[in-house]
Amino acid sequence: MKKTTRLRHLLARPGIVVAPGAHDASTAKIIEQTGGFQAVYMTGSVAAMSILGEPDIGLLTMTEMVTHAHNMASAVDLPVIADADTGYGNALNVLRTVKEYESAGVAGIHIEDQVAPKKCGHFEGKLVISQNEMVGKIKAALDARTDPDFVIIARTDSRAVLGLDTAIQRALAYAEAGADVIFVEAPQSLEELQIIARSIKVPLLVNMDEGTKTPLLTVQELEKMGYKIVIFPRSAPCAAAKIIQELMQLLKQTGTTKGFSDRIVTFEGRNLITGLAKYRELEKIYLAKE
């Protein structure tokens, strides 16, 4: 079954879809190998951090993001949901953006209604385009896909700019335009999360991002509210960054990593993540013996 179709089936059946965030292909593989997760999420903020070492302020190009998405989608059998930022231009640009992401092998993307260049959804100083312009982008995205199961997620960043009521109004308009899933970014309280879930009757995506404006709830609590997809965009990448910071401090202070060995994946563990055994077997089949 195609990954797009599998994601569609997940959206249609009962239960919430948990999609941890990955910053590279190996992290996506770890998520898959852990078992129990239904999808992988690729966020633009961590892509900017891992590819450029820069903040999420719209510096990555569509080509860089599509390449990153392709590498991740190629590494795992799980459906990958990818951040497509603002669609990298107007509705005409969105036509190409959808085609490129679809060709990259991801199962769905979200496009937001920020003014380009965009900012992280929890940064101050965001601006949004008009509701009508975003509706045009959604319609372009729907028309551009060649696989009808490719999932189009409409994200609104208007909560921080225009207030919750307007964010919900926009979300309803985007759903009416045909978006498969709605993503209201950066609600600021438990009550707001509840209001959003009550007000919008299409599948909803919610972002659990540590240390930001939105309170952290459990998967079970979010499912009970009515959310359909929950993403944890920075959890794994930023946990890895924290561990690396601690390792570098130890190495600087002691001149060795011995005291950190129990927190480092072993040589064999790395080979298990990357699937070395499969290639050893392929060597026996395809590589000529002298």
SVG drawing of the C-alpha trace seen along z (x, -y; Angstrom):
<svg xmlns="http://www.w3.org/2000/svg" viewBox="-18 -42 60 58">
<polyline fill="none" stroke="black" stroke-width="0.4" points="0.0,0.0 1.2,-3.5 2.3,-5.6 -0.2,-8.3 -3.0,-5.7 -1.8,-4.4 -1.9,-7.9 -5.4,-8.3 -6.4,-5.1 -4.9,-6.4 -7.0,-9.5 -10.2,-7.6 -9.9,-5.1 -10.4,-5.7 -7.5,-6.9 -4.9,-9.6 -1.8,-9.5 1.4,-10.1 4.2,-11.6 7.5,-12.3 9.8,-14.8 13.0,-13.8 15.9,-16.0 17.5,-13.5 17.1,-10.0 18.8,-8.2 16.4,-9.7 13.5,-8.8 14.8,-5.2 15.1,-5.2 11.4,-6.4 10.4,-3.6 12.5,-0.9 11.1,-1.9 7.7,-0.6 4.3,-1.9 4.5,-5.2 2.3,-5.6 4.2,-8.4 7.3,-10.6 7.2,-14.4 9.7,-16.7 9.6,-20.3 11.2,-23.3 12.6,-24.7 14.7,-21.7 15.6,-21.3 17.0,-24.9 18.9,-24.0 20.4,-20.7 21.1,-21.8 22.2,-25.4 22.7,-25.8 20.4,-28.8 17.1,-29.9 13.7,-29.2 13.2,-32.5 12.6,-31.3 16.2,-30.8 15.8,-27.3 14.8,-27.0 12.1,-24.7 14.8,-22.6 16.7,-22.1 13.5,-21.2 12.3,-18.8 15.8,-17.1 15.7,-16.7 12.1,-15.3 13.2,-12.9 16.1,-11.5 13.8,-11.0 11.0,-9.4 13.4,-7.1 14.8,-5.8 11.6,-4.6 8.4,-2.7 6.3,-5.0 4.4,-7.9 6.3,-11.1 4.4,-14.4 6.5,-17.3 6.6,-21.1 6.2,-23.0 6.4,-26.4 4.4,-29.0 4.5,-27.0 7.5,-29.2 5.6,-31.9 2.1,-32.6 -0.5,-30.1 1.4,-29.5 4.5,-28.6 2.4,-26.2 1.5,-24.3 5.1,-23.4 5.7,-22.9 3.1,-20.2 4.5,-18.4 8.0,-18.4 7.0,-17.2 4.8,-14.5 7.7,-13.3 9.9,-13.2 7.8,-10.5 6.2,-12.1 2.6,-11.3 1.5,-14.8 2.5,-18.4 1.3,-21.4 1.3,-24.9 0.8,-28.0 -0.7,-31.4 2.3,-33.4 3.8,-36.2 7.1,-35.1 9.7,-35.0 8.0,-33.0 9.1,-32.6 8.8,-29.7 5.2,-29.4 6.2,-30.4 8.3,-33.4 7.1,-36.9 6.6,-39.3 4.7,-37.0 2.5,-38.4 -0.2,-36.6 -1.5,-36.9 -5.2,-37.5 -7.7,-34.6 -8.6,-34.8 -5.0,-34.5 -4.5,-31.4 -7.7,-29.8 -6.2,-30.3 -3.1,-28.4 -5.1,-25.6 -7.1,-25.2 -3.8,-25.3 -2.4,-22.6 -5.4,-20.3 -5.3,-20.8 -1.6,-20.1 -1.5,-16.7 -1.6,-13.7 -2.2,-11.2 -5.6,-11.9 -4.4,-10.3 -1.6,-12.9 -2.7,-14.8 -2.9,-18.6 -2.8,-20.2 -3.7,-23.9 -2.0,-25.7 -3.0,-29.0 -0.6,-31.2 -3.2,-33.9 -3.8,-33.1 -0.8,-35.2 -1.5,-38.0 -5.3,-38.3 -6.6,-36.3 -8.2,-32.9 -11.6,-33.8 -10.1,-34.9 -7.8,-31.8 -10.9,-29.6 -12.7,-31.5 -9.7,-31.1 -9.5,-27.4 -13.1,-26.9 -12.6,-28.7 -9.6,-26.5 -11.6,-23.4 -14.4,-24.6 -11.7,-25.2 -11.0,-21.5 -8.0,-21.0 -7.8,-17.5 -6.5,-18.4 -6.4,-21.7 -3.5,-22.9 -4.1,-25.9 -0.6,-26.9 0.3,-28.1 -2.8,-28.0 -1.9,-29.5 -3.9,-27.5 -5.7,-24.3 -9.0,-26.2 -7.9,-27.3 -7.0,-23.8 -10.4,-22.7 -12.2,-25.5 -10.3,-24.7 -11.2,-21.0 -14.9,-21.8 -15.1,-24.3 -13.6,-22.5 -15.0,-19.2 -12.4,-18.1 -9.3,-16.2 -7.1,-18.4 -3.3,-18.4 -1.8,-19.7 1.7,-20.7 3.4,-19.6 6.6,-21.7 8.4,-21.9 8.9,-25.3 6.6,-27.2 3.2,-29.0 1.2,-25.8 0.8,-23.7 2.1,-20.1 -0.6,-17.5 -0.5,-13.7 -1.4,-11.9 -4.4,-10.4 -5.7,-13.9 -5.4,-15.2 -7.2,-12.2 -10.0,-12.6 -10.4,-16.3 -10.7,-15.2 -7.3,-15.8 -6.4,-13.4 -2.6,-14.0 -0.1,-15.1 3.4,-16.1 6.4,-16.4 8.7,-18.4 11.7,-19.2 11.7,-16.6 14.2,-14.1 16.5,-16.7 16.7,-18.9 17.3,-16.0 20.2,-15.0 21.5,-18.6 21.4,-18.6 23.3,-15.3 25.9,-16.6 26.4,-19.7 26.9,-17.6 29.3,-15.3 31.4,-18.2 31.7,-19.7 32.9,-16.4 35.4,-15.9 36.7,-19.4 37.1,-19.0 38.4,-15.4 40.0,-14.8 38.0,-11.5 34.5,-10.3 34.8,-7.2 32.5,-8.7 29.8,-9.1 29.9,-5.6 26.6,-4.4 24.9,-7.3 26.4,-6.7 24.9,-4.3 27.4,-1.5 29.2,-0.7 27.0,2.3 23.9,0.2 24.8,-2.3 25.0,0.6 21.6,1.8 20.1,-1.6 21.5,-2.0 20.7,1.6 24.3,2.8 23.3,6.5 21.1,6.1 24.0,4.8 26.2,7.6 23.7,10.1 23.5,8.1 27.3,8.2 27.1,12.1 24.6,12.0 26.1,9.3 29.8,8.8 32.1,11.1 34.6,13.2 38.1,13.3"/>
</svg>
